[in-house]
Each structure stands twice: as C-alpha cells, then as structure tokens.
Amino acid sequence: MSGVRVVVTGIGIVSPVGLTVATSWDALINGRSGIARIGAFDPTDFETHIAAEVSNFDPENYMDRKEARRADRFSQLGLAAAAEAVEQAGLVQDEPLGNRTSSLIASGVGGIITLSEQFDVLQEKGPKRISPFLIPAMLIDMAAANVSMKYGARGPSFATVSACASGADAIGSGYELIKRGEIDVALCGGTEAPVCPIALAGFNSVGALSKNNDDPEGASRPFDAKRDGFIIGEGASVLVIEELGHALARGATPLVELVGYGASSDASHITQPAPLGEGGGRAMRQAIESANLKPADVDYINAHGTSTAMNDKFETDAIKGVFGEGAHAVAISSTKSMTGHLLGAAGAIESAICAMSIMNGCIPPTINLENPDPECDLDYTPNKARQTEVNVAMTNSLGFGGHNATLVFQRYQD
C-alpha cells in the first residue's frame, strides 16, 4: 500500500465564478466574487437575500433534455464537472471505463430543491401528483450514480455524506481505494445545489448566514473582524485520480500528486467546532503524516475559512497547534470569500484549487480581509493573489456534526 502513488489527471469545476476550471481560476486569482442577490427565487422575506449561484448553466450541454428534467440540479452540476475532468484526463472513449473505475461524488443535502418543490405539490395537489422521479432525484448518491452510468464506471460507487467535509472525504475515499489496490481510477469530488427557500431559511434559523445584503460581494469575509456568517453557494468539482502506473501506461499527464488524507470527528457539538479546533488539528496531522511530510513542508493551506466567528477562530487555533511557530510562515487563504460556501462540494472545489495553485505557482487571495481580527493573526493572503512556488498544498474541510477532513497535494515528480 505504501508504495502506491496516486496522481490527479483531470479536474472539472462548475462554480459561482465560472463554468470551467479556466474561467473559475481566472476569477479566483483576480479576486472576483460570485456572490449576488439570489436569482433562483424572491428572497425578500428572508433575513439573507444573497447567495453564490452558478450563472448561465445549461444542463442540456451535458445530458439530453429528458435526462435533465428527471435530475435535480445537484446531479446536473456534478455531471458537468465530471465531463470536464474526464475529458482532460483523456478517459473519453467508446468503451465503458470498467470494473476498476469508481464514481465517488459527494453531497451534503442532495436533491433538496426537488424535495422541497414536491412538498409543495403534495400540499397543493395531493399525493397522486407527486413525481415518480422524486426519489431518484433527491437521493444523495444519485450524482455518483449518474456519473457512473454515463461513463460505465463499474467499481465501487457511492456518496460520502459528512456535511461540509463530504467532498474531501469522497476524494480521500477514492485515494484509499486506489492505495489498497481495489481500483485504478476514481472520478471523485462533490456537488451541491442548496439555493432554495427551505435551505436558506434553515441556515438563517441556525444563525449561520451573513445578512450583509447591501454588499453581496463584500459579505463573505473570512478571518475579518467584521465577519457575520457564511454565504450559501452551489457548484461542483470532480477530480480524476488514478494509480500512477496506470496513468502513465495509458499516456495520461499527471497534474499533481495526492499524497495525504486525514479524517477525524470532534465528538463535541452539532454545529460548533471543538475548542481550539482540536478535531481539525488531528485531521491535519494525520494527513501530513500519511504524506510522509512535516508541517514545515506545507507551502499553502486552503482553509475551510467560512467567515463565521467560531470556525475562523478555531481553525486558526488548529493551524497554530499543528504548525507551531511555523504557522505564521505558511500562506493561507479562504476562497470561500469569492465562491461562497459550497457545503458538500466545498472540499472538492478547494482540492481543485490546491492543484491549480501548485500547477500555476499562485495562491488565490482571501478577499474582503480589511479589518484584522486579533484572534486570527496568520498570513491569510489578503485581497491580492500571490505569485510563488507551491510544492505542497493542503485543504481543510470542517463540517457540522464535527466532521473534519484534510487532503494534501504535492508537485508531481517522476
């Protein structure tokens, strides 16, 4: 197991700042926000009026009209991200991908749009008018299933569900399946489409969302003293990861190497991180140790950085606990300042951003960081991207329920 190397050969992104990897990356390094007043429904009666939505997305570019009508938006977004990743990896072919390829696409809330719409149908028109596609559209595993069916990926296929750590855990699960020799390739990541009235109301009720409605682009401000909550977002990201020998044998180009994964549970509180970020710190340590690296080897951390009071403080504490005096030397940023919080897809898109940072020698900024918080005093790459060599990048995902996941990526070398 220890001698097996896992590389990323394809990346796909559909995000609030772009419909592709290239457009998303360009927006991120130039500090452009994808947050605006909600367009999917009228948010006037809600405390929060803003979200990070995917604009100009046409599911029929990725599936036929009948399939699109039967799929929830989260599945549509997942298929789109998978299509870009599969194409870059050179896996597009006439034959099914086969028994040693897995589809592991996570989500936190699955088909919540379809479910909430069908509740309205039930109330207004009665049970006989419920769509026969309700159940398959709402199931959280359906994005993984749809990707599996599209590409003939017949290895283990499932969705990890660990709130905001879901996408990172899906990639980590694919990594471990490959390391154990059970599969050669995994299409893995996360997708989420939660911008609907019931989700907005629910997150408002728990006090998690920003109410800075007058300044949408400035509302997500991780690590800033005036942060007041996260911005709900939608989107998807899928990575193609595979065993190195398999990738080279078929002529694929390794983009970066996936070298570490750690996961833990706070066992502490349903919404708040454990004091001092203890659980997140354990996930970081596990990931770094499994990569056979030391904390000082990490050049960049894509932080969970939600723009909430507790998360940003305790994640800062966790980084200090793991990195010691070196915590002040490592570059950190929260790209949620631009994309919003993609919930179960967050760890996936942030893994893709880590890979792009290594490939392009550039760290995206944390925008809107204007008022230093004395309790958040590390280097968060404020407001402007930083051109610098990145050899090792790490991403943290910390979810409701105390779920923590960390992934470590490294520059690929023969």
DRENGUNU-961932 format. One record per residue (C-alpha): chain; x, y, z. Coordinates in Angstrom, 1 decimal. Layout:
DRENGUNU-961932
<mol=A; xx=X; yy=Y; zz=Z> .
...
END
This chain:
DRENGUNU-961932
<mol=A; xx=0.0; yy=0.0; zz=0.0> .
<mol=A; xx=2.7; yy=2.5; zz=0.9> .
<mol=A; xx=4.4; yy=2.2; zz=-2.5> .
<mol=A; xx=1.3; yy=3.0; zz=-4.4> .
<mol=A; xx=1.3; yy=6.6; zz=-5.8> .
<mol=A; xx=-1.9; yy=8.4; zz=-6.7> .
<mol=A; xx=-2.0; yy=11.3; zz=-9.2> .
<mol=A; xx=-4.6; yy=13.7; zz=-10.4> .
<mol=A; xx=-5.0; yy=13.5; zz=-14.2> .
<mol=A; xx=-8.2; yy=15.6; zz=-14.7> .
<mol=A; xx=-10.0; yy=18.5; zz=-13.0> .
<mol=A; xx=-13.5; yy=19.8; zz=-13.5> .
<mol=A; xx=-15.2; yy=22.8; zz=-11.9> .
<mol=A; xx=-18.6; yy=24.4; zz=-12.3> .
<mol=A; xx=-18.7; yy=27.3; zz=-9.8> .
<mol=A; xx=-20.3; yy=30.6; zz=-8.9> .
<mol=A; xx=-17.2; yy=32.3; zz=-10.5> .
<mol=A; xx=-17.0; yy=30.2; zz=-13.7> .
<mol=A; xx=-18.4; yy=27.2; zz=-15.6> .
<mol=A; xx=-14.9; yy=25.7; zz=-16.2> .
<mol=A; xx=-11.6; yy=25.3; zz=-14.5> .
<mol=A; xx=-10.0; yy=28.0; zz=-16.6> .
<mol=A; xx=-12.8; yy=30.6; zz=-16.0> .
<mol=A; xx=-13.0; yy=29.8; zz=-12.3> .
<mol=A; xx=-9.3; yy=30.0; zz=-11.8> .
<mol=A; xx=-9.1; yy=33.4; zz=-13.6> .
<mol=A; xx=-11.8; yy=34.8; zz=-11.4> .
<mol=A; xx=-10.2; yy=33.5; zz=-8.2> .
<mol=A; xx=-6.7; yy=34.8; zz=-8.8> .
<mol=A; xx=-8.2; yy=38.2; zz=-9.8> .
<mol=A; xx=-10.3; yy=38.4; zz=-6.7> .
<mol=A; xx=-13.7; yy=38.4; zz=-8.4> .
<mol=A; xx=-16.7; yy=37.4; zz=-6.2> .
<mol=A; xx=-19.6; yy=35.2; zz=-7.4> .
<mol=A; xx=-21.9; yy=36.4; zz=-4.7> .
<mol=A; xx=-25.0; yy=38.4; zz=-5.6> .
<mol=A; xx=-28.7; yy=38.8; zz=-4.8> .
<mol=A; xx=-30.5; yy=35.5; zz=-5.2> .
<mol=A; xx=-32.0; yy=34.9; zz=-8.6> .
<mol=A; xx=-33.5; yy=31.4; zz=-8.1> .
<mol=A; xx=-36.4; yy=32.8; zz=-6.1> .
<mol=A; xx=-37.5; yy=36.0; zz=-4.4> .
<mol=A; xx=-35.6; yy=36.3; zz=-1.1> .
<mol=A; xx=-37.3; yy=39.4; zz=0.1> .
<mol=A; xx=-39.0; yy=37.8; zz=3.1> .
<mol=A; xx=-35.8; yy=36.1; zz=4.3> .
<mol=A; xx=-33.1; yy=37.6; zz=6.6> .
<mol=A; xx=-30.5; yy=36.8; zz=3.9> .
<mol=A; xx=-31.0; yy=37.9; zz=0.3> .
<mol=A; xx=-27.7; yy=36.8; zz=-1.2> .
<mol=A; xx=-26.0; yy=33.6; zz=-2.3> .
<mol=A; xx=-23.3; yy=32.3; zz=-4.7> .
<mol=A; xx=-25.2; yy=30.9; zz=-7.6> .
<mol=A; xx=-23.9; yy=29.3; zz=-10.8> .
<mol=A; xx=-24.9; yy=31.6; zz=-13.7> .
<mol=A; xx=-25.7; yy=30.7; zz=-17.3> .
<mol=A; xx=-25.6; yy=26.9; zz=-16.7> .
<mol=A; xx=-27.5; yy=24.8; zz=-19.3> .
<mol=A; xx=-27.7; yy=21.1; zz=-18.2> .
<mol=A; xx=-28.6; yy=20.2; zz=-21.8> .
<mol=A; xx=-24.9; yy=20.8; zz=-22.7> .
<mol=A; xx=-24.1; yy=17.7; zz=-20.7> .
<mol=A; xx=-27.2; yy=15.5; zz=-20.9> .
<mol=A; xx=-30.3; yy=15.2; zz=-23.1> .
<mol=A; xx=-33.5; yy=17.1; zz=-22.3> .
<mol=A; xx=-35.3; yy=14.2; zz=-20.8> .
<mol=A; xx=-32.5; yy=13.2; zz=-18.5> .
<mol=A; xx=-32.1; yy=16.8; zz=-17.4> .
<mol=A; xx=-35.8; yy=17.1; zz=-16.5> .
<mol=A; xx=-35.5; yy=14.0; zz=-14.3> .
<mol=A; xx=-32.4; yy=15.1; zz=-12.5> .
<mol=A; xx=-32.0; yy=17.5; zz=-9.6> .
<mol=A; xx=-29.7; yy=20.5; zz=-10.2> .
<mol=A; xx=-27.1; yy=19.0; zz=-7.9> .
<mol=A; xx=-26.8; yy=16.0; zz=-10.2> .
<mol=A; xx=-26.7; yy=18.2; zz=-13.3> .
<mol=A; xx=-23.8; yy=20.2; zz=-11.9> .
<mol=A; xx=-22.0; yy=17.1; zz=-10.9> .
<mol=A; xx=-22.2; yy=15.6; zz=-14.4> .
<mol=A; xx=-20.9; yy=18.8; zz=-15.9> .
<mol=A; xx=-17.9; yy=18.9; zz=-13.6> .
<mol=A; xx=-17.2; yy=15.2; zz=-14.3> .
<mol=A; xx=-17.4; yy=15.8; zz=-18.1> .
<mol=A; xx=-14.6; yy=18.4; zz=-17.9> .
<mol=A; xx=-12.4; yy=16.3; zz=-15.6> .
<mol=A; xx=-12.9; yy=13.1; zz=-17.7> .
<mol=A; xx=-12.0; yy=15.0; zz=-20.9> .
<mol=A; xx=-8.8; yy=16.5; zz=-19.5> .
<mol=A; xx=-7.8; yy=13.1; zz=-18.2> .
<mol=A; xx=-8.3; yy=11.6; zz=-21.7> .
<mol=A; xx=-10.8; yy=9.0; zz=-20.4> .
<mol=A; xx=-13.4; yy=9.8; zz=-23.1> .
<mol=A; xx=-13.8; yy=6.6; zz=-25.1> .
<mol=A; xx=-16.4; yy=4.3; zz=-26.7> .
<mol=A; xx=-16.0; yy=1.5; zz=-24.2> .
<mol=A; xx=-17.2; yy=1.7; zz=-20.5> .
<mol=A; xx=-14.5; yy=2.7; zz=-18.0> .
<mol=A; xx=-15.0; yy=-0.7; zz=-16.4> .
<mol=A; xx=-14.8; yy=-2.5; zz=-13.1> .
<mol=A; xx=-11.7; yy=-0.8; zz=-11.7> .
<mol=A; xx=-13.0; yy=2.7; zz=-12.1> .
<mol=A; xx=-15.2; yy=4.2; zz=-9.3> .
<mol=A; xx=-17.6; yy=7.1; zz=-9.2> .
<mol=A; xx=-17.5; yy=8.8; zz=-5.7> .
<mol=A; xx=-19.4; yy=12.1; zz=-5.9> .
<mol=A; xx=-20.4; yy=13.5; zz=-2.5> .
<mol=A; xx=-23.2; yy=15.9; zz=-1.5> .
<mol=A; xx=-24.3; yy=17.3; zz=1.8> .
<mol=A; xx=-28.0; yy=17.8; zz=1.1> .
<mol=A; xx=-28.5; yy=16.1; zz=-2.3> .
<mol=A; xx=-31.7; yy=16.9; zz=-4.2> .
<mol=A; xx=-33.1; yy=19.4; zz=-1.7> .
<mol=A; xx=-34.6; yy=21.6; zz=-4.5> .
<mol=A; xx=-36.6; yy=18.7; zz=-5.9> .
<mol=A; xx=-37.7; yy=17.5; zz=-2.5> .
<mol=A; xx=-38.9; yy=21.0; zz=-1.4> .
<mol=A; xx=-40.8; yy=21.5; zz=-4.7> .
<mol=A; xx=-42.5; yy=18.2; zz=-4.3> .
<mol=A; xx=-43.7; yy=19.0; zz=-0.8> .
<mol=A; xx=-45.5; yy=22.0; zz=-2.4> .
<mol=A; xx=-47.1; yy=19.7; zz=-4.9> .
<mol=A; xx=-48.2; yy=17.3; zz=-2.1> .
<mol=A; xx=-49.8; yy=20.2; zz=-0.2> .
<mol=A; xx=-51.4; yy=21.8; zz=-3.2> .
<mol=A; xx=-52.4; yy=18.9; zz=-5.4> .
<mol=A; xx=-52.3; yy=15.8; zz=-3.3> .
<mol=A; xx=-50.2; yy=12.6; zz=-3.2> .
<mol=A; xx=-51.2; yy=11.3; zz=-6.6> .
<mol=A; xx=-49.5; yy=14.2; zz=-8.3> .
<mol=A; xx=-46.1; yy=13.6; zz=-6.8> .
<mol=A; xx=-43.4; yy=13.0; zz=-9.5> .
<mol=A; xx=-42.2; yy=9.4; zz=-9.9> .
<mol=A; xx=-38.8; yy=10.9; zz=-10.2> .
<mol=A; xx=-38.8; yy=12.5; zz=-6.8> .
<mol=A; xx=-37.0; yy=9.7; zz=-5.0> .
<mol=A; xx=-34.2; yy=9.1; zz=-7.6> .
<mol=A; xx=-33.8; yy=12.9; zz=-7.9> .
<mol=A; xx=-33.4; yy=13.6; zz=-4.2> .
<mol=A; xx=-31.1; yy=10.7; zz=-3.2> .
<mol=A; xx=-27.7; yy=12.0; zz=-2.2> .
<mol=A; xx=-26.0; yy=9.1; zz=-4.1> .
<mol=A; xx=-27.6; yy=10.0; zz=-7.4> .
<mol=A; xx=-24.9; yy=12.3; zz=-8.7> .
<mol=A; xx=-22.4; yy=9.4; zz=-8.2> .
<mol=A; xx=-24.8; yy=7.0; zz=-9.9> .
<mol=A; xx=-25.4; yy=9.3; zz=-12.9> .
<mol=A; xx=-21.7; yy=9.8; zz=-13.4> .
<mol=A; xx=-21.1; yy=6.0; zz=-13.0> .
<mol=A; xx=-23.8; yy=5.3; zz=-15.6> .
<mol=A; xx=-22.6; yy=7.9; zz=-18.1> .
<mol=A; xx=-19.1; yy=6.6; zz=-18.2> .
<mol=A; xx=-19.6; yy=2.9; zz=-17.3> .
<mol=A; xx=-17.6; yy=3.2; zz=-14.1> .
<mol=A; xx=-18.4; yy=-0.2; zz=-12.5> .
<mol=A; xx=-16.2; yy=-0.1; zz=-9.5> .
<mol=A; xx=-17.5; yy=0.9; zz=-6.0> .
<mol=A; xx=-19.8; yy=3.9; zz=-6.4> .
<mol=A; xx=-21.2; yy=5.9; zz=-3.5> .
<mol=A; xx=-21.6; yy=9.3; zz=-2.0> .
<mol=A; xx=-19.9; yy=10.3; zz=1.2> .
<mol=A; xx=-22.0; yy=12.4; zz=3.5> .
<mol=A; xx=-20.2; yy=14.3; zz=6.2> .
<mol=A; xx=-21.7; yy=17.8; zz=5.8> .
<mol=A; xx=-19.1; yy=20.3; zz=4.6> .
<mol=A; xx=-16.4; yy=17.6; zz=4.7> .
<mol=A; xx=-18.3; yy=15.4; zz=2.2> .
<mol=A; xx=-16.3; yy=16.4; zz=-0.9> .
<mol=A; xx=-12.9; yy=16.0; zz=0.7> .
<mol=A; xx=-14.0; yy=12.6; zz=2.2> .
<mol=A; xx=-15.1; yy=11.4; zz=-1.3> .
<mol=A; xx=-11.6; yy=12.2; zz=-2.7> .
<mol=A; xx=-10.0; yy=10.7; zz=0.3> .
<mol=A; xx=-12.1; yy=7.5; zz=-0.1> .
<mol=A; xx=-11.0; yy=7.2; zz=-3.7> .
<mol=A; xx=-7.4; yy=7.7; zz=-2.7> .
<mol=A; xx=-7.7; yy=4.9; zz=-0.2> .
<mol=A; xx=-9.4; yy=2.5; zz=-2.6> .
<mol=A; xx=-6.5; yy=3.1; zz=-5.1> .
<mol=A; xx=-3.9; yy=2.7; zz=-2.4> .
<mol=A; xx=-5.4; yy=-0.6; zz=-1.4> .
<mol=A; xx=-5.3; yy=-1.8; zz=-5.0> .
<mol=A; xx=-9.0; yy=-2.2; zz=-5.3> .
<mol=A; xx=-9.4; yy=0.2; zz=-8.2> .
<mol=A; xx=-7.2; yy=2.0; zz=-10.7> .
<mol=A; xx=-9.2; yy=5.2; zz=-11.2> .
<mol=A; xx=-11.7; yy=7.3; zz=-9.3> .
<mol=A; xx=-13.9; yy=10.1; zz=-10.5> .
<mol=A; xx=-14.3; yy=11.8; zz=-7.2> .
<mol=A; xx=-15.5; yy=15.1; zz=-5.7> .
<mol=A; xx=-18.6; yy=16.8; zz=-4.7> .
<mol=A; xx=-21.7; yy=18.7; zz=-5.9> .
<mol=A; xx=-24.3; yy=20.8; zz=-4.2> .
<mol=A; xx=-27.3; yy=22.9; zz=-5.2> .
<mol=A; xx=-28.8; yy=24.2; zz=-2.0> .
<mol=A; xx=-30.0; yy=27.6; zz=-3.1> .
<mol=A; xx=-33.7; yy=27.2; zz=-2.3> .
<mol=A; xx=-36.1; yy=28.7; zz=0.3> .
<mol=A; xx=-36.1; yy=25.9; zz=2.8> .
<mol=A; xx=-32.3; yy=25.7; zz=2.9> .
<mol=A; xx=-31.9; yy=29.5; zz=3.2> .
<mol=A; xx=-34.5; yy=29.6; zz=6.0> .
<mol=A; xx=-32.9; yy=26.7; zz=7.8> .
<mol=A; xx=-29.4; yy=28.2; zz=7.8> .
<mol=A; xx=-30.8; yy=31.6; zz=8.8> .
<mol=A; xx=-32.6; yy=29.9; zz=11.7> .
<mol=A; xx=-29.4; yy=28.4; zz=13.0> .
<mol=A; xx=-27.7; yy=31.8; zz=12.7> .
<mol=A; xx=-25.0; yy=30.7; zz=10.2> .
<mol=A; xx=-25.6; yy=33.1; zz=7.2> .
<mol=A; xx=-24.4; yy=36.6; zz=6.6> .
<mol=A; xx=-27.0; yy=39.3; zz=6.5> .
<mol=A; xx=-24.9; yy=41.8; zz=4.7> .
<mol=A; xx=-27.4; yy=42.1; zz=1.9> .
<mol=A; xx=-26.4; yy=45.6; zz=0.8> .
<mol=A; xx=-22.9; yy=44.5; zz=-0.1> .
<mol=A; xx=-23.1; yy=41.0; zz=-1.6> .
<mol=A; xx=-19.5; yy=40.9; zz=-3.0> .
<mol=A; xx=-18.1; yy=42.0; zz=0.4> .
<mol=A; xx=-20.3; yy=39.8; zz=2.5> .
<mol=A; xx=-18.0; yy=36.8; zz=2.7> .
<mol=A; xx=-15.0; yy=38.0; zz=4.7> .
<mol=A; xx=-13.2; yy=35.0; zz=6.3> .
<mol=A; xx=-10.9; yy=35.9; zz=9.2> .
<mol=A; xx=-12.0; yy=39.5; zz=9.2> .
<mol=A; xx=-13.1; yy=41.1; zz=12.5> .
<mol=A; xx=-16.5; yy=42.1; zz=10.9> .
<mol=A; xx=-17.4; yy=38.7; zz=9.5> .
<mol=A; xx=-21.0; yy=37.8; zz=10.2> .
<mol=A; xx=-21.7; yy=34.4; zz=8.7> .
<mol=A; xx=-21.1; yy=32.4; zz=5.5> .
<mol=A; xx=-22.7; yy=32.7; zz=2.1> .
<mol=A; xx=-24.5; yy=29.6; zz=0.8> .
<mol=A; xx=-23.3; yy=28.6; zz=-2.6> .
<mol=A; xx=-23.8; yy=26.0; zz=-5.3> .
<mol=A; xx=-21.5; yy=24.2; zz=-7.7> .
<mol=A; xx=-19.4; yy=21.1; zz=-8.3> .
<mol=A; xx=-15.9; yy=19.9; zz=-8.7> .
<mol=A; xx=-14.7; yy=16.5; zz=-9.8> .
<mol=A; xx=-11.1; yy=15.1; zz=-9.9> .
<mol=A; xx=-9.9; yy=12.2; zz=-11.8> .
<mol=A; xx=-7.4; yy=10.4; zz=-9.6> .
<mol=A; xx=-5.5; yy=7.3; zz=-10.5> .
<mol=A; xx=-2.7; yy=5.0; zz=-9.7> .
<mol=A; xx=0.5; yy=6.4; zz=-11.2> .
<mol=A; xx=1.5; yy=3.4; zz=-13.2> .
<mol=A; xx=-2.0; yy=3.1; zz=-14.7> .
<mol=A; xx=-1.9; yy=6.8; zz=-15.7> .
<mol=A; xx=1.5; yy=6.6; zz=-17.4> .
<mol=A; xx=0.6; yy=3.3; zz=-19.2> .
<mol=A; xx=-2.3; yy=5.0; zz=-21.0> .
<mol=A; xx=-0.3; yy=8.1; zz=-21.7> .
<mol=A; xx=-2.0; yy=10.4; zz=-19.3> .
<mol=A; xx=-0.3; yy=13.5; zz=-17.9> .
<mol=A; xx=-0.1; yy=13.6; zz=-14.0> .
<mol=A; xx=-1.0; yy=17.1; zz=-13.0> .
<mol=A; xx=-0.2; yy=16.8; zz=-9.3> .
<mol=A; xx=0.2; yy=14.0; zz=-6.8> .
<mol=A; xx=-2.3; yy=13.3; zz=-4.0> .
<mol=A; xx=-0.1; yy=12.3; zz=-1.1> .
<mol=A; xx=-2.2; yy=12.5; zz=2.1> .
<mol=A; xx=-5.6; yy=12.2; zz=3.7> .
<mol=A; xx=-6.7; yy=12.6; zz=7.3> .
<mol=A; xx=-10.2; yy=12.5; zz=8.8> .
<mol=A; xx=-11.5; yy=12.9; zz=12.4> .
<mol=A; xx=-14.5; yy=13.7; zz=14.5> .
<mol=A; xx=-14.8; yy=16.3; zz=17.1> .
<mol=A; xx=-17.5; yy=14.3; zz=19.0> .
<mol=A; xx=-18.3; yy=17.7; zz=20.6> .
<mol=A; xx=-21.2; yy=19.8; zz=19.2> .
<mol=A; xx=-23.7; yy=19.6; zz=16.3> .
<mol=A; xx=-22.6; yy=22.9; zz=14.7> .
<mol=A; xx=-19.6; yy=24.5; zz=16.5> .
<mol=A; xx=-16.1; yy=23.3; zz=16.1> .
<mol=A; xx=-14.3; yy=21.7; zz=19.1> .
<mol=A; xx=-12.5; yy=24.2; zz=21.3> .
<mol=A; xx=-9.1; yy=25.2; zz=19.8> .
<mol=A; xx=-10.0; yy=23.3; zz=16.7> .
<mol=A; xx=-8.8; yy=20.1; zz=18.3> .
<mol=A; xx=-10.5; yy=17.7; zz=15.8> .
<mol=A; xx=-9.5; yy=19.7; zz=12.8> .
<mol=A; xx=-5.9; yy=19.7; zz=14.1> .
<mol=A; xx=-5.9; yy=15.9; zz=14.3> .
<mol=A; xx=-7.1; yy=15.6; zz=10.7> .
<mol=A; xx=-4.3; yy=17.9; zz=9.6> .
<mol=A; xx=-1.7; yy=15.9; zz=11.5> .
<mol=A; xx=-3.0; yy=12.6; zz=10.1> .
<mol=A; xx=-2.9; yy=13.9; zz=6.5> .
<mol=A; xx=0.6; yy=15.4; zz=6.8> .
<mol=A; xx=1.9; yy=12.2; zz=8.5> .
<mol=A; xx=0.3; yy=9.9; zz=5.9> .
<mol=A; xx=2.1; yy=12.0; zz=3.2> .
<mol=A; xx=5.4; yy=11.4; zz=5.0> .
<mol=A; xx=5.9; yy=15.1; zz=5.3> .
<mol=A; xx=6.4; yy=17.6; zz=8.1> .
<mol=A; xx=4.3; yy=20.7; zz=8.7> .
<mol=A; xx=7.2; yy=22.9; zz=7.5> .
<mol=A; xx=6.9; yy=21.3; zz=4.1> .
<mol=A; xx=3.4; yy=22.7; zz=3.5> .
<mol=A; xx=3.6; yy=25.9; zz=1.4> .
<mol=A; xx=-0.2; yy=26.7; zz=1.2> .
<mol=A; xx=-3.3; yy=25.9; zz=3.1> .
<mol=A; xx=-6.7; yy=26.4; zz=1.5> .
<mol=A; xx=-8.6; yy=27.0; zz=4.7> .
<mol=A; xx=-12.1; yy=25.9; zz=5.4> .
<mol=A; xx=-12.5; yy=29.6; zz=6.3> .
<mol=A; xx=-16.3; yy=30.0; zz=6.3> .
<mol=A; xx=-16.5; yy=33.7; zz=7.5> .
<mol=A; xx=-18.2; yy=32.6; zz=10.8> .
<mol=A; xx=-17.0; yy=33.7; zz=14.2> .
<mol=A; xx=-16.3; yy=30.3; zz=15.6> .
<mol=A; xx=-14.9; yy=28.5; zz=12.6> .
<mol=A; xx=-12.3; yy=31.0; zz=11.6> .
<mol=A; xx=-11.0; yy=31.4; zz=15.1> .
<mol=A; xx=-10.8; yy=27.7; zz=15.9> .
<mol=A; xx=-9.3; yy=26.8; zz=12.5> .
<mol=A; xx=-6.7; yy=29.4; zz=13.2> .
<mol=A; xx=-6.1; yy=27.8; zz=16.6> .
<mol=A; xx=-5.8; yy=24.4; zz=15.0> .
<mol=A; xx=-3.3; yy=25.5; zz=12.4> .
<mol=A; xx=-1.2; yy=27.1; zz=15.2> .
<mol=A; xx=-1.4; yy=23.8; zz=17.2> .
<mol=A; xx=-0.2; yy=21.8; zz=14.2> .
<mol=A; xx=2.4; yy=24.2; zz=12.8> .
<mol=A; xx=3.7; yy=25.8; zz=16.0> .
<mol=A; xx=5.9; yy=28.8; zz=15.3> .
<mol=A; xx=5.8; yy=27.9; zz=11.6> .
<mol=A; xx=2.1; yy=28.8; zz=11.5> .
<mol=A; xx=3.0; yy=32.4; zz=10.8> .
<mol=A; xx=5.2; yy=31.4; zz=7.8> .
<mol=A; xx=2.7; yy=29.3; zz=5.9> .
<mol=A; xx=0.4; yy=31.0; zz=3.3> .
<mol=A; xx=-3.3; yy=30.5; zz=3.9> .
<mol=A; xx=-6.4; yy=31.7; zz=2.1> .
<mol=A; xx=-10.1; yy=31.1; zz=2.0> .
<mol=A; xx=-11.5; yy=31.1; zz=-1.5> .
<mol=A; xx=-15.0; yy=31.0; zz=0.1> .
<mol=A; xx=-14.6; yy=34.7; zz=0.2> .
<mol=A; xx=-15.3; yy=34.5; zz=-3.6> .
<mol=A; xx=-17.2; yy=31.3; zz=-4.2> .
<mol=A; xx=-19.3; yy=31.3; zz=-1.1> .
<mol=A; xx=-19.7; yy=28.0; zz=0.8> .
<mol=A; xx=-20.5; yy=25.1; zz=-1.5> .
<mol=A; xx=-21.3; yy=22.8; zz=1.5> .
<mol=A; xx=-20.7; yy=19.2; zz=0.5> .
<mol=A; xx=-18.8; yy=20.4; zz=-2.6> .
<mol=A; xx=-16.5; yy=22.7; zz=-0.8> .
<mol=A; xx=-13.7; yy=20.2; zz=-0.2> .
<mol=A; xx=-13.8; yy=19.2; zz=-3.8> .
<mol=A; xx=-13.5; yy=22.6; zz=-5.4> .
<mol=A; xx=-10.9; yy=23.6; zz=-2.8> .
<mol=A; xx=-8.9; yy=20.5; zz=-3.7> .
<mol=A; xx=-9.0; yy=21.5; zz=-7.3> .
<mol=A; xx=-7.8; yy=25.0; zz=-6.3> .
<mol=A; xx=-4.9; yy=23.4; zz=-4.4> .
<mol=A; xx=-3.9; yy=21.5; zz=-7.5> .
<mol=A; xx=-4.2; yy=24.7; zz=-9.6> .
<mol=A; xx=-2.1; yy=26.6; zz=-7.1> .
<mol=A; xx=0.7; yy=24.0; zz=-7.4> .
<mol=A; xx=0.5; yy=23.9; zz=-11.2> .
<mol=A; xx=0.4; yy=27.7; zz=-11.7> .
<mol=A; xx=2.6; yy=28.9; zz=-8.8> .
<mol=A; xx=-0.1; yy=31.2; zz=-7.5> .
<mol=A; xx=-2.1; yy=31.4; zz=-4.3> .
<mol=A; xx=-5.6; yy=32.9; zz=-4.6> .
<mol=A; xx=-6.4; yy=35.6; zz=-2.1> .
<mol=A; xx=-8.8; yy=36.0; zz=0.8> .
<mol=A; xx=-10.8; yy=39.0; zz=-0.4> .
<mol=A; xx=-12.6; yy=41.4; zz=1.9> .
<mol=A; xx=-10.0; yy=41.0; zz=4.6> .
<mol=A; xx=-9.8; yy=44.6; zz=5.7> .
<mol=A; xx=-10.2; yy=44.6; zz=9.5> .
<mol=A; xx=-7.6; yy=42.4; zz=11.2> .
<mol=A; xx=-9.0; yy=40.2; zz=14.0> .
<mol=A; xx=-6.5; yy=39.8; zz=16.8> .
<mol=A; xx=-7.6; yy=36.2; zz=17.2> .
<mol=A; xx=-7.0; yy=35.5; zz=13.5> .
<mol=A; xx=-3.4; yy=36.7; zz=13.1> .
<mol=A; xx=-1.9; yy=34.4; zz=10.5> .
<mol=A; xx=-1.0; yy=35.1; zz=6.8> .
<mol=A; xx=-4.3; yy=34.8; zz=5.0> .
<mol=A; xx=-3.1; yy=36.2; zz=1.7> .
<mol=A; xx=-5.3; yy=39.3; zz=2.0> .
<mol=A; xx=-7.0; yy=40.7; zz=-1.1> .
<mol=A; xx=-4.4; yy=40.0; zz=-3.7> .
<mol=A; xx=-3.1; yy=36.8; zz=-5.2> .
<mol=A; xx=0.5; yy=35.9; zz=-4.6> .
<mol=A; xx=2.8; yy=34.5; zz=-7.2> .
<mol=A; xx=5.1; yy=32.0; zz=-5.5> .
<mol=A; xx=6.3; yy=28.4; zz=-5.9> .
<mol=A; xx=3.9; yy=26.0; zz=-4.3> .
<mol=A; xx=5.2; yy=22.5; zz=-3.9> .
<mol=A; xx=2.8; yy=21.2; zz=-1.2> .
<mol=A; xx=-0.8; yy=22.4; zz=-0.7> .
<mol=A; xx=-3.3; yy=21.3; zz=1.9> .
<mol=A; xx=-7.0; yy=21.8; zz=2.1> .
<mol=A; xx=-9.2; yy=21.7; zz=5.3> .
<mol=A; xx=-12.9; yy=20.8; zz=5.4> .
<mol=A; xx=-14.8; yy=21.1; zz=8.7> .
<mol=A; xx=-18.4; yy=20.1; zz=8.8> .
<mol=A; xx=-21.5; yy=20.4; zz=11.0> .
<mol=A; xx=-21.6; yy=17.4; zz=13.3> .
<mol=A; xx=-17.8; yy=17.7; zz=13.9> .
<mol=A; xx=-16.6; yy=16.0; zz=10.7> .
<mol=A; xx=-13.1; yy=17.0; zz=9.7> .
<mol=A; xx=-11.1; yy=16.1; zz=6.6> .
<mol=A; xx=-7.8; yy=17.2; zz=5.2> .
<mol=A; xx=-6.1; yy=16.4; zz=1.9> .
<mol=A; xx=-2.5; yy=17.1; zz=0.9> .
<mol=A; xx=-1.3; yy=17.6; zz=-2.7> .
<mol=A; xx=2.2; yy=17.7; zz=-3.9> .
<mol=A; xx=4.0; yy=18.8; zz=-7.1> .
<mol=A; xx=4.4; yy=15.7; zz=-9.3> .
<mol=A; xx=7.9; yy=14.4; zz=-9.9> .
<mol=A; xx=9.0; yy=11.3; zz=-11.8> .
END
